Amino acid sequence: MTPGPTEIPERVREALARPIANPDVNPAFLDTYRSLTADLAAVYSTEKDIVVLGGEGVLGLETAVASTIESGDRVLCVANGLYGEYFAEFVASQDGDPVLCSFPADEPIDPNAVREAIEKAARDGEAFAAATFVHCETPTGTINDLETVLGHCREAGVLTIVDAVSSLGGAPVPMDETDLCIGASQKCFSAPPGLTTLAVSEAAWERIEATDARGLYTDLEPWRDIETTGEFPYTHLVSNCYGLAEAVSMLREEGLADVFERHEASAKRCRELGAEIGLDTDAEEPLCSPTVTAFEVDSALAIQGVLHEEHDILVGTGLADRENDLLRIGHMGYNADVEHVERTMDALEDVLDGSDDWDTGF
Ligand SMILES: Cc1ncc(COP(=O)(O)O)c(C=O)c1O
């Protein structure tokens, strides 16, 4: 019950064991790749192009930035959490000029403040080349409503990059005004870690073609016509693609509306049961994510250890300097299940009740 990598269903495990089609010479792999991207487009609810790269979510984030940002480009990095701030590092690594627009972790992103920052930069002759956002801040269980702020970016002609790593496949992602939207296989898809997915708009492709990308593996340009040419720039992760294709087709069989509803119901039950045992969520409504809940606790590391040792349930703790202050329950993908949540919260209640007896060697 961690916020990813998530438990993998049997069907996906079986798909991983299929014989390997050589991706360079066997047309069967291209068929798999095409049907994977078509199913992913349905999950993204978009007609934009989808690219699947071999690598974890961070590769997707870095690729989005490396393919569109050149030396000296100013990029507005909008953040109310760790991953929002993380984008500034990717921009700096491309010799870009990141400008952080930060909000407190327990507050929503203010679209007006972002619009003012964009307008001021344009007036000062220092217009932003792009803006970056995070849909779900996994470290605090915060989901951001990005529709309005992305609309402001579009009106100002600012390219938008959205990290939807921990929401894609578990909640609707804001796609209309998004130019590059990044997901990862091991979160709400419940496939193994190893693939990152990118939805790419026409405006993003134009930028990618005009950008002198510094990376090779992180350059999206060779992927533009892949579905017609079948000429993959490197050997793809065939088994991971089989696994993700199976996972995404399972989501489509269930129906997206039902998938999202299952995540909402699991999250709601998690918060209700937390409230019953006196736990506050770090995010407050309407910022609570349907995919992950962060409860404020003392001694998160000790609780995590006892839950694992005594109940065989693994949950996440906080990140960075909040490591010991937050307990994060992932109800994403296969684990977005009310029964799984109830079992976890029962066990958590038991662990908290027995806290006087802990051996705090965790
Ligand atoms: C919001 C968010 N973005 C990016 C990442 C990085 O993804 P990965 O661990 O697949 O590199 C994570 C991982 O937890 C995440 O939660």
The ligand as an ORCA input file, in Angstrom:
! r2SCAN-3c Opt
* xyz 0 1
  C       4.834     13.234     -8.593
  C       5.992     12.376     -8.964
  N       6.751     12.752     -9.992
  C       7.808     12.029    -10.380
  C       8.168     10.881     -9.717
  C       9.371     10.121    -10.143
  O       8.976      8.930    -10.743
  P       9.974      7.694    -10.783
  O      10.184      7.241     -9.389
  O       9.257      6.698    -11.643
  O      11.217      8.171    -11.415
  C       7.412     10.454     -8.634
  C       7.770      9.234     -7.884
  O       7.252      8.934     -6.849
  C       6.291     11.223     -8.247
  O       5.538     10.851     -7.213
*
